[in-house]
Amino acid sequence: MKTIVFLVSVLFTSSSALAQNQTYFGDQLVRKGRFYIYWGWNRSVYTKSDITFLGEDYDFTLSQVVAKDRQSKFKLQTYFSPSYLTIPQYNLRVGYFVKEHWTVSLGIDHMKYVMQNDQTVKMNGYISHTETKYDGTWEDKDIRLTTDFLKFEHTDGLNYANLEIRRFDQVLNLNQVRISLTEGVGYGILYPRTNTTLLNHERYDEFHYSGYGLSAVAGLRISFFDRFFVQTELKGGYIDLFDIRTTKSDRGRAKQKFYFGQSNIVFGTSHHFVRKNY
């Protein structure tokens, strides 16, 4: 994460110097060959999901579990200090215009997924030899998800590293202000750090490749002086976490599938690396 913060700081600091290499054909800015980078924040929502837990002494499924995001409370230090940039739910993306209207980009969507404790759900399966009150066979029985039974969070975080293809179309040109619409699709992997406390097992909290995601995005970009921009986005997709680590024992696993939605606001810079002559 420190490497990400350093790269973002260097790129944004150098952008004002590099941005002078703008390329035009007449009055039209040529976007092919331009590079962009942005950083911003998101709020996320998730559909209910069935979560299956597998281990040496248990095999059970919790049905229709509710989870929410956990965006950090706004503080100047938390959101703008380089030392704290990766604490809030954030979006980082680097892209390149391979054609006049099309970009290829790599990014990471750092979301947080928090199972809501004290909710009541249906449980099916068995738990044995754990020396807890939950030992036994569960057949579509109600269970209250108290913290002595389960704590389950992807809070550092639900990291969706993805490749996107996007299209940009300018809809308004006000000289030094340009407004464009963008839409695209993406595919990537999920590399969460899952914070889990299950039954009488010790807390587990390590990064682990856990699955894949598919997504679609639409947004509005407002560019200033053809150098800087602010962009709002709506993003949604599907996540399949088929291999979640939940305990220090390698046999402690979980799996779940759900849909997600994001509302994002990001800030970035865009420029050519090399001046072109037309």
C-alpha positions as CSV (number, residue, x, y, z in Angstrom):
1,M,0.0,0.0,0.0
2,K,2.9,2.4,0.7
3,T,4.1,1.8,-2.9
4,I,0.6,2.7,-4.2
5,V,0.6,5.9,-2.2
6,F,4.1,6.8,-3.4
7,L,3.3,6.2,-7.1
8,V,0.1,8.3,-6.8
9,S,1.9,11.2,-5.2
10,V,4.7,11.2,-7.8
11,L,2.3,11.0,-10.7
12,F,0.0,13.7,-9.5
13,T,3.0,16.0,-8.6
14,S,4.6,15.5,-12.1
15,S,1.3,15.8,-14.0
16,S,1.4,19.6,-14.2
17,A,4.8,19.5,-15.9
18,L,3.9,16.7,-18.2
19,A,0.4,18.0,-19.0
20,Q,1.9,20.8,-21.2
21,N,2.4,18.2,-23.9
22,Q,-1.2,18.5,-25.2
23,T,-2.0,17.3,-28.7
24,Y,-4.7,18.9,-30.9
25,F,-6.1,18.5,-34.4
26,G,-7.6,21.9,-35.0
27,D,-9.6,22.8,-31.9
28,Q,-10.2,19.1,-31.0
29,L,-8.1,17.5,-28.4
30,V,-6.7,14.2,-29.6
31,R,-7.2,11.6,-26.9
32,K,-5.5,8.6,-28.5
33,G,-2.2,8.1,-26.8
34,R,-3.2,9.9,-23.6
35,F,-2.6,8.4,-20.2
36,Y,-4.8,9.1,-17.1
37,I,-4.7,8.2,-13.5
38,Y,-7.4,8.8,-10.8
39,W,-8.0,8.3,-7.1
40,G,-11.2,8.6,-5.2
41,W,-13.7,7.0,-2.9
42,N,-16.7,4.8,-3.0
43,R,-19.8,3.8,-1.1
44,S,-21.0,0.2,-1.7
45,V,-24.0,-2.0,-1.3
46,Y,-24.4,-5.7,-1.5
47,T,-27.2,-8.2,-2.0
48,K,-28.0,-10.9,0.5
49,S,-25.9,-14.0,0.1
50,D,-25.7,-17.6,1.3
51,I,-22.4,-18.3,3.0
52,T,-21.1,-21.8,3.4
53,F,-18.4,-22.6,6.1
54,L,-16.3,-25.7,5.8
55,G,-13.9,-27.1,8.4
56,E,-12.7,-30.2,10.3
57,D,-15.7,-30.1,12.6
58,Y,-18.3,-28.3,10.7
59,D,-20.1,-27.9,7.4
60,F,-23.0,-25.5,7.4
61,T,-24.6,-22.8,5.3
62,L,-26.1,-19.5,6.5
63,S,-28.9,-18.3,4.2
64,Q,-29.6,-14.7,3.0
65,V,-27.0,-13.0,5.1
66,V,-27.1,-9.2,5.2
67,A,-23.9,-7.2,4.9
68,K,-23.0,-3.5,4.6
69,D,-20.0,-1.4,3.7
70,R,-18.0,0.6,6.2
71,Q,-16.7,3.9,4.8
72,S,-14.5,5.8,7.1
73,K,-15.9,8.9,8.8
74,F,-14.7,12.1,7.1
75,K,-11.5,13.6,8.5
76,L,-9.0,15.6,6.6
77,Q,-6.1,13.5,7.8
78,T,-7.9,10.2,7.0
79,Y,-8.8,11.2,3.4
80,F,-5.9,13.4,2.4
81,S,-2.8,12.5,4.4
82,P,-0.5,10.1,2.3
83,S,-0.1,7.9,5.4
84,Y,-3.9,7.3,5.6
85,L,-5.0,7.2,2.0
86,T,-5.7,3.4,1.9
87,I,-7.9,3.4,5.0
88,P,-11.1,4.7,3.5
89,Q,-12.9,2.7,0.7
90,Y,-11.1,3.9,-2.3
91,N,-10.8,3.6,-6.1
92,L,-7.4,3.8,-7.9
93,R,-7.2,3.4,-11.7
94,V,-4.6,3.9,-14.4
95,G,-5.8,4.0,-18.1
96,Y,-4.6,4.6,-21.6
97,F,-6.5,5.7,-24.7
98,V,-5.7,3.0,-27.3
99,K,-8.1,4.7,-29.7
100,E,-9.8,8.1,-29.8
101,H,-12.8,6.8,-27.8
102,W,-11.5,3.7,-26.2
103,T,-9.4,3.1,-23.1
104,V,-7.8,0.0,-21.4
105,S,-7.2,0.5,-17.7
106,L,-6.1,-1.4,-14.6
107,G,-7.5,-0.5,-11.2
108,I,-8.4,-1.6,-7.7
109,D,-11.7,-1.1,-6.0
110,H,-11.1,-1.2,-2.3
111,M,-14.5,-1.9,-0.8
112,K,-15.4,-3.2,2.7
113,Y,-17.9,-5.9,3.4
114,V,-19.2,-6.3,6.9
115,M,-21.6,-9.0,7.9
116,Q,-24.2,-7.5,10.2
117,N,-24.1,-9.2,13.6
118,D,-27.2,-10.0,15.6
119,Q,-29.3,-10.7,12.6
120,T,-31.3,-13.9,12.5
121,V,-30.9,-16.2,9.5
122,K,-31.6,-19.8,8.5
123,M,-28.9,-22.4,9.1
124,N,-28.4,-25.9,7.5
125,G,-25.6,-28.3,8.3
126,Y,-23.7,-29.6,11.3
127,I,-21.2,-28.5,13.9
128,S,-19.5,-31.1,16.1
129,H,-16.7,-31.4,18.8
130,T,-16.3,-27.6,19.2
131,E,-17.4,-27.7,22.8
132,T,-19.8,-24.8,22.2
133,K,-23.6,-24.6,22.4
134,Y,-23.8,-24.7,18.6
135,D,-22.8,-28.3,18.3
136,G,-25.4,-30.4,16.6
137,T,-27.4,-30.8,13.4
138,W,-29.1,-27.7,12.0
139,E,-31.9,-28.2,9.5
140,D,-33.4,-24.9,8.4
141,K,-33.3,-23.6,11.9
142,D,-33.1,-20.0,12.9
143,I,-29.8,-18.8,14.4
144,R,-28.8,-15.3,15.7
145,L,-25.4,-14.3,14.4
146,T,-23.9,-13.2,17.7
147,T,-20.1,-12.4,17.9
148,D,-19.5,-15.5,20.1
149,F,-20.6,-17.6,17.1
150,L,-19.3,-15.6,14.1
151,K,-17.7,-12.4,13.0
152,F,-17.2,-12.2,9.3
153,E,-15.8,-9.1,7.4
154,H,-13.8,-8.4,4.3
155,T,-12.6,-5.1,5.8
156,D,-9.0,-4.6,4.5
157,G,-10.8,-5.1,2.3
158,L,-12.9,-6.6,-0.4
159,N,-10.2,-5.8,-2.9
160,Y,-11.4,-6.1,-6.6
161,A,-8.3,-5.8,-8.8
162,N,-9.7,-5.5,-12.4
163,L,-9.0,-4.8,-16.0
164,E,-11.6,-2.5,-17.8
165,I,-12.4,-1.5,-21.3
166,R,-14.2,1.9,-21.5
167,R,-15.6,4.2,-24.1
168,F,-15.5,8.0,-23.8
169,D,-17.7,10.4,-25.7
170,Q,-17.5,14.2,-25.4
171,V,-21.0,15.7,-25.0
172,L,-20.1,19.4,-24.3
173,N,-17.1,21.6,-25.0
174,L,-16.9,24.9,-23.1
175,N,-13.4,25.8,-24.1
176,Q,-11.5,25.0,-20.9
177,V,-14.2,22.7,-19.6
178,R,-15.1,19.5,-21.4
179,I,-17.9,17.1,-20.3
180,S,-17.8,13.4,-21.4
181,L,-19.8,10.3,-20.8
182,T,-18.1,7.0,-20.2
183,E,-19.2,3.4,-19.9
184,G,-17.4,0.1,-19.8
185,V,-17.1,-3.5,-18.6
186,G,-14.5,-5.2,-16.4
187,Y,-13.1,-8.5,-15.1
188,G,-10.8,-9.1,-12.2
189,I,-9.8,-11.1,-9.2
190,L,-10.7,-10.7,-5.5
191,Y,-7.9,-10.5,-3.0
192,P,-9.6,-9.8,0.3
193,R,-8.1,-9.6,3.8
194,T,-10.9,-11.4,5.6
195,N,-11.4,-10.8,9.3
196,T,-13.1,-13.9,10.8
197,T,-13.7,-15.2,14.3
198,L,-15.6,-18.5,14.1
199,L,-16.8,-20.6,17.0
200,N,-13.8,-21.3,19.3
201,H,-11.1,-20.7,16.6
202,E,-8.6,-17.9,16.9
203,R,-9.2,-14.7,14.9
204,Y,-7.9,-15.0,11.3
205,D,-7.0,-11.9,9.2
206,E,-4.8,-12.5,6.2
207,F,-4.8,-11.6,2.5
208,H,-5.8,-14.5,0.3
209,Y,-6.9,-14.9,-3.4
210,S,-10.5,-15.8,-3.0
211,G,-12.4,-15.5,-6.3
212,Y,-13.3,-13.4,-9.3
213,G,-15.6,-10.5,-10.3
214,L,-17.4,-9.1,-13.3
215,S,-18.6,-5.5,-13.5
216,A,-20.1,-2.7,-15.6
217,V,-19.6,1.0,-15.1
218,A,-21.1,4.3,-16.4
219,G,-19.9,7.7,-15.5
220,L,-19.6,11.5,-16.2
221,R,-16.2,13.2,-16.5
222,I,-15.7,16.9,-16.2
223,S,-12.3,17.9,-17.5
224,F,-10.6,21.3,-16.7
225,F,-7.9,22.8,-19.0
226,D,-7.5,19.3,-20.6
227,R,-5.3,18.4,-17.6
228,F,-7.4,17.6,-14.6
229,F,-10.8,16.0,-14.1
230,V,-13.4,15.0,-11.6
231,Q,-15.5,12.0,-12.4
232,T,-18.7,10.4,-10.9
233,E,-19.4,6.8,-11.5
234,L,-22.1,4.2,-10.9
235,K,-20.7,0.7,-11.0
236,G,-22.2,-2.7,-10.4
237,G,-21.3,-6.4,-10.8
238,Y,-21.1,-9.9,-9.6
239,I,-18.6,-11.5,-7.2
240,D,-17.9,-15.2,-6.7
241,L,-15.7,-15.8,-3.6
242,F,-15.2,-19.6,-3.9
243,D,-12.2,-19.9,-1.6
244,I,-12.2,-17.7,1.5
245,R,-9.8,-18.4,4.3
246,T,-11.5,-18.3,7.7
247,T,-9.1,-19.9,10.2
248,K,-5.4,-20.5,10.8
249,S,-6.1,-24.1,9.8
250,D,-5.8,-24.5,6.1
251,R,-9.1,-26.5,6.2
252,G,-11.1,-23.6,7.4
253,R,-12.8,-22.2,4.4
254,A,-15.9,-20.3,3.3
255,K,-17.6,-19.5,0.0
256,Q,-20.3,-17.0,-1.1
257,K,-21.7,-15.2,-4.2
258,F,-23.3,-11.8,-4.4
259,Y,-24.0,-8.7,-6.4
260,F,-22.5,-5.4,-5.6
261,G,-23.1,-1.7,-6.4
262,Q,-20.8,1.3,-6.1
263,S,-21.2,5.1,-6.2
264,N,-17.8,6.7,-6.8
265,I,-16.3,10.1,-6.9
266,V,-12.7,10.3,-8.2
267,F,-10.2,13.0,-9.1
268,G,-7.5,12.6,-11.7
269,T,-5.1,13.9,-14.3
270,S,-4.6,13.1,-18.0
271,H,-1.9,13.9,-20.5
272,H,0.3,12.7,-23.4
273,F,3.8,11.5,-22.5
274,V,5.2,12.6,-25.9
275,R,4.1,15.5,-28.1
276,K,2.7,14.4,-31.4
277,N,2.6,16.5,-34.6
278,Y,-0.5,16.5,-36.8
